[in-house]
Amino acid sequence: MLVGVDLGLPHYDAELEELGQLAETAGMTPVARVSCKRKAPDTALFIGSGKADEIKALAAQTGAQEVLFDQSLSPAQQRNLERHIELPVNDRTLLILEIFAQRARSHEGKLQVELARLQYVSTRLVRRWSHLERQTGGAGVRGGPGEKQIELDRRMIGDAIKRTRERLQKLKKQRQTQRRQRERRGAFTISIVGYTNAGKSTLFNALVKARAYAADQLFATLDTTTRQLYLADSKDENGVGRSVSLSDTVGFIRDLPHGLIDAFQATLQEAVDADLLLHVVDASNPDHPEQIAEVQRVLHEIGAASVPQVLVFNKIDALPPEQRPRELLDVYDLDGHRVPRIFTSSRTGEGLALLRHQLVEELAGRPADASPQGDAELDETPA
């Protein structure tokens, strides 16, 4: 069962469409949707006891086996709701973590997900062992095995977080070495960023003829993949076509857990260090202005706000004829700056030649690089 609470925020998804897509991506089947309005979350139950009773009754009627909230719940609210509704209750944060855990393929990606999961679980240990507690006699003596078990788990999770951070730090140094090698070659680096399911991986495959996994689902790609993109129209001093380094990165989403942003810092560093960002937008999604704003917010948070951007309005083949653009190239006002906007379809190839020409324009004036010709198979995802 999907539950959303309208707290007056501008990006509230009344139909819970995105939460439903996340649930389906995680392998669940939504059977009911409940939404309500509140001025502020209830301290104990987030939604109040009356709405909790309604959810409990509807869950029994529809056969729901789990309740998913579109907002983040505190550990106490989650525990109280589970006791009240008598079903497992989870929030958007855990759902995203579950999807990331299922999709991570590289060693680095798995470590990043594990770190975020450990940080999330560490906040939910409080009173999870209440069934082991017992009060013992004696003046000022309280607690028992339950307290010991909590401390033991807390220590084990703390040690696991420390080990995982050390491993990630080692992998981060490896990525920095790879980036320095590209910088010594004078390679022009481009990172593809955007909201999840905007078509980033499909565009990446179309540009470099790669076979990166792409699907019509949220978070199809978690691990950064880098290839060489050959631009025949961009010539060096010898009249030879030049290549640029193109990276496909993880997609962003509204309310992306801060733990995941921190954990994926090494992966997102590709965007921070890039010379140019291809900001891919799903032109067929009516909520694309809010999605653009969310991507910009995350770019500011990771320190990539100053990197030049080209907006790529993708999936124009999914637009009805009356909404299709008259021109495939124009400008767009992005955070007070006018940036190039190109309309493309990664599936049909429409607009891709224009996008390549725009990349040549962006590359103009840069020193010639010594990178090899052709679409070299350079995958920098750690094994």
C-alpha positions in Angstrom: 0.0 0.0 0.0 1.3 3.4 -1.0 0.8 6.3 1.4 1.5 10.0 0.7 1.0 13.0 2.9 0.6 16.5 1.4 2.4 18.8 3.7 2.0 21.8 1.4 5.3 21.3 -0.5 5.2 22.3 -4.2 6.5 18.9 -5.5 3.9 16.7 -3.8 3.0 13.8 -6.0 -0.8 13.5 -5.4 -1.1 10.3 -7.6 1.9 8.7 -5.9 3.0 7.8 -9.4 6.8 8.0 -8.7 6.5 6.0 -5.5 4.5 3.3 -7.5 7.3 3.2 -10.1 9.9 2.8 -7.3 7.8 0.0 -5.7 7.5 -1.8 -9.1 11.2 -1.4 -9.7 11.9 -3.1 -6.4 9.7 -6.0 -7.4 6.5 -5.0 -5.5 2.9 -4.7 -6.7 1.0 -1.6 -5.5 -2.6 -2.7 -4.5 -3.9 0.5 -3.0 -3.0 4.2 -2.7 -3.9 6.5 0.2 -3.2 10.3 0.4 -4.0 12.9 3.0 -3.3 16.5 3.9 -1.7 17.7 7.1 -0.2 21.0 8.2 2.6 19.2 10.0 3.5 15.5 10.6 2.2 13.8 13.7 5.0 13.3 16.1 4.1 9.7 17.0 2.4 8.3 13.8 3.2 10.9 11.1 -0.4 10.6 9.9 -2.4 10.6 13.1 -4.3 7.7 14.6 -7.5 8.1 12.6 -5.7 7.8 9.2 -3.6 4.9 10.6 -6.9 3.1 11.5 -8.1 3.7 7.9 -4.9 2.3 6.4 -5.1 -0.8 8.7 -8.6 -1.5 7.6 -7.9 -0.9 3.9 -4.8 -3.1 4.1 -6.9 -6.0 5.5 -9.4 -5.4 2.7 -6.9 -5.4 -0.2 -4.5 -7.9 1.2 -1.6 -5.5 1.4 1.5 -7.0 3.0 3.5 -3.9 3.4 3.0 -0.1 3.7 5.3 2.3 1.9 5.4 6.0 2.8 6.4 8.6 0.1 8.1 10.7 2.9 10.9 9.8 5.2 9.8 8.5 8.6 11.7 8.8 11.9 12.7 5.6 13.6 10.0 6.2 16.3 7.3 6.9 13.8 8.1 3.8 11.8 8.1 1.7 15.0 4.8 3.2 16.2 3.1 2.7 12.8 4.2 -1.0 12.6 2.6 -1.6 16.1 -0.6 0.3 15.1 -1.1 -1.1 11.6 0.4 -4.6 12.4 2.2 -4.7 9.1 5.8 -3.8 8.0 6.1 -0.1 7.4 8.9 1.4 5.3 9.6 4.8 3.7 10.9 6.2 0.5 14.5 6.2 1.7 14.6 2.4 2.4 12.9 1.7 -0.9 15.6 3.6 -2.8 18.3 1.8 -0.8 16.7 -1.6 -1.7 16.6 -0.7 -5.4 20.3 0.4 -5.3 21.2 -2.8 -3.5 19.5 -4.9 -6.2 21.1 -2.9 -9.1 24.7 -2.3 -8.0 27.0 -4.4 -10.1 30.6 -3.1 -9.5 32.5 -3.5 -6.3 32.5 0.2 -5.7 28.7 0.4 -6.3 28.1 -2.4 -3.8 30.3 -0.7 -1.2 28.5 2.6 -1.7 25.1 1.0 -1.2 26.3 -0.9 1.8 27.6 2.2 3.5 24.3 4.0 3.0 22.3 1.0 4.2 24.5 0.7 7.3 24.0 4.4 8.1 20.3 4.0 7.7 20.0 0.9 9.9 22.2 2.4 12.6 19.5 5.0 13.4 16.8 2.3 13.8 18.4 0.2 16.5 16.7 2.1 19.3 14.3 -0.3 21.2 14.5 -2.9 18.5 15.6 -5.3 21.2 12.9 -4.4 23.7 11.8 -8.1 23.7 15.1 -8.9 25.4 14.9 -6.3 28.2 14.1 -7.1 31.7 14.4 -4.9 34.8 16.6 -6.4 37.6 16.4 -5.7 41.3 18.8 -3.4 43.2 19.0 0.3 43.8 19.7 2.2 40.6 20.0 -0.9 38.5 18.0 -0.9 35.3 18.1 -2.8 32.0 19.5 -6.1 31.1 20.5 -8.2 28.1 18.5 -5.9 25.7 20.8 -3.0 26.4 23.9 -5.2 25.9 22.5 -6.4 22.6 21.9 -2.9 21.4 25.4 -1.8 22.3 26.8 -4.9 20.6 24.9 -4.2 17.4 25.8 -0.5 17.5 29.5 -1.4 17.8 29.3 -4.0 15.0 27.6 -1.5 12.6 30.1 1.2 13.6 33.0 -1.1 12.7 31.3 -2.1 9.4 30.8 1.6 8.5 34.5 2.3 9.3 35.7 -0.6 7.1 33.4 0.3 4.2 34.5 3.9 4.3 38.2 2.9 4.2 37.5 0.7 1.1 35.7 3.4 -0.6 38.5 5.9 0.1 40.9 3.5 -1.6 38.6 3.2 -4.7 38.3 7.0 -4.7 42.1 7.3 -5.0 42.0 4.9 -7.9 39.4 7.1 -9.7 41.5 10.2 -9.0 44.5 8.5 -10.6 42.4 7.6 -13.7 41.2 11.2 -13.9 44.7 12.6 -13.7 45.7 10.3 -16.6 42.9 11.8 -18.7 44.0 15.3 -17.7 47.6 14.7 -18.7 46.3 13.6 -22.1 44.3 16.8 -22.3 41.1 14.9 -22.8 37.8 16.9 -22.8 35.5 15.2 -20.3 31.7 15.1 -20.6 29.3 13.6 -18.0 25.7 12.7 -18.7 23.5 13.7 -15.7 19.8 14.0 -15.2 16.7 12.7 -13.5 16.3 8.9 -13.3 14.6 7.3 -16.3 15.2 10.3 -18.5 17.0 8.2 -21.1 20.7 8.8 -20.1 22.0 5.3 -20.8 20.1 5.0 -24.1 21.6 8.3 -25.2 25.1 7.1 -24.0 24.7 3.9 -26.1 23.5 5.9 -29.1 26.5 8.3 -29.0 29.3 5.8 -28.4 27.7 2.6 -29.8 28.1 1.0 -26.3 26.0 -1.7 -24.7 25.5 -0.2 -21.3 22.3 -1.6 -19.6 19.3 0.6 -20.4 15.6 0.0 -19.5 12.4 1.9 -19.0 12.7 1.8 -15.2 14.0 3.9 -12.4 17.7 3.6 -11.6 18.5 1.2 -14.4 22.1 2.4 -14.2 24.1 2.8 -10.9 27.7 2.4 -11.9 29.6 5.0 -13.9 30.8 3.8 -17.3 33.2 5.9 -19.4 33.9 5.5 -23.2 35.7 7.6 -25.8 33.4 9.5 -28.2 35.0 10.2 -31.5 34.0 13.6 -33.1 35.1 13.5 -36.8 34.2 17.2 -37.3 36.5 18.4 -34.6 40.1 18.4 -36.0 43.5 18.7 -34.3 46.5 20.5 -35.8 47.1 17.5 -38.0 43.6 17.5 -39.4 42.7 14.3 -37.5 39.4 13.9 -35.7 39.4 14.3 -31.9 37.9 12.2 -29.1 36.3 13.2 -25.9 35.7 11.2 -22.7 32.0 10.5 -22.1 30.7 9.2 -18.8 27.2 7.8 -18.0 26.3 8.5 -14.3 23.6 7.5 -11.8 20.3 9.3 -12.1 18.9 11.7 -9.5 15.5 11.6 -7.9 13.4 13.8 -5.7 14.3 13.4 -2.0 17.4 11.4 -2.7 18.6 10.3 0.7 21.6 12.3 1.9 23.3 9.1 2.9 23.3 8.0 -0.7 24.6 11.4 -2.0 27.5 11.1 0.5 28.1 7.4 -0.3 28.1 8.0 -4.0 30.4 11.0 -3.8 33.1 9.1 -5.7 30.8 8.3 -8.5 29.3 11.7 -8.6 32.8 13.2 -8.7 32.8 12.4 -12.4 30.2 15.2 -12.8 32.2 17.6 -10.6 35.4 17.2 -12.5 33.8 17.2 -16.0 34.4 20.0 -18.5 30.8 19.8 -19.7 27.5 18.3 -18.4 24.9 16.8 -20.7 21.8 17.4 -18.6 19.2 14.9 -20.0 15.5 15.7 -19.5 12.5 13.5 -20.3 10.6 15.9 -22.5 7.5 13.6 -22.5 7.2 13.9 -18.7 4.8 16.7 -17.7 6.7 17.2 -14.5 10.0 17.8 -16.2 10.4 21.4 -14.8 10.4 20.1 -11.3 12.8 17.3 -12.3 15.2 19.9 -13.8 15.1 21.9 -10.5 15.8 18.7 -8.5 18.9 17.8 -10.7 20.1 21.4 -10.3 19.7 21.2 -6.5 21.8 18.0 -6.3 24.5 19.5 -8.7 24.7 22.4 -6.3 25.0 20.0 -3.3 27.9 18.0 -4.8 29.8 21.2 -6.0 29.1 20.8 -9.8 26.9 23.9 -10.2 29.6 25.9 -12.0 30.2 23.2 -14.7 28.9 24.4 -18.1 25.7 22.5 -19.3 23.9 21.6 -22.5 20.3 20.6 -22.0 19.2 17.6 -23.9 15.4 17.3 -24.1 15.1 13.5 -24.8 12.2 11.2 -25.8 10.6 13.6 -28.3 9.3 10.6 -30.1 6.9 10.1 -27.2 5.4 13.5 -27.6 2.1 14.0 -29.4 2.4 15.8 -32.7 1.0 19.1 -31.4 3.7 19.2 -28.7 6.7 18.4 -30.8 9.2 21.3 -31.1 9.4 23.3 -34.4 13.2 23.7 -34.0 15.5 21.1 -32.5 17.9 23.7 -31.2 17.2 26.7 -29.1 18.2 28.2 -25.7 16.8 27.6 -22.2 16.9 29.8 -19.1 18.6 27.6 -16.5 19.2 29.3 -13.1 19.5 32.7 -14.7 21.9 31.5 -17.4 21.0 30.9 -21.1 22.2 27.4 -22.1 21.9 25.5 -25.4 18.9 23.1 -25.6 18.7 20.3 -28.1 15.6 18.1 -28.7 16.5 14.5 -29.3 15.2 10.9 -29.5 17.8 8.4 -28.5 15.6 5.6 -29.9 15.1 7.0 -33.4 18.3 9.0 -33.6 16.5 12.3 -34.2 18.6 15.3 -33.1 21.8 13.3 -32.4 23.7 14.8 -35.3 22.8 18.2 -34.0 24.0 17.2 -30.5 27.3 16.0 -31.9 27.7 19.3 -33.7 27.0 21.2 -30.5 29.7 19.1 -28.7 32.1 20.1 -31.5 31.2 23.7 -30.8 31.9 23.2 -27.1 35.2 21.5 -27.9 36.3 24.4 -30.2 39.3 26.3 -28.8 40.4 23.5 -26.5 44.0 22.2 -26.9 44.1 19.1 -29.1 44.2 15.9 -27.1 46.3 12.8 -27.7 43.4 10.4 -27.2 43.0 7.6 -29.7 40.6 7.6 -32.6 37.4 5.6 -32.5 35.1 4.4 -29.8 37.7 2.8 -27.5 36.5 0.4 -24.9 37.5 2.2 -21.8 35.3 1.1 -18.9 36.5 2.8 -15.6 34.1 0.9 -13.4 36.3 -1.0 -10.8 36.0 -4.7 -11.2 
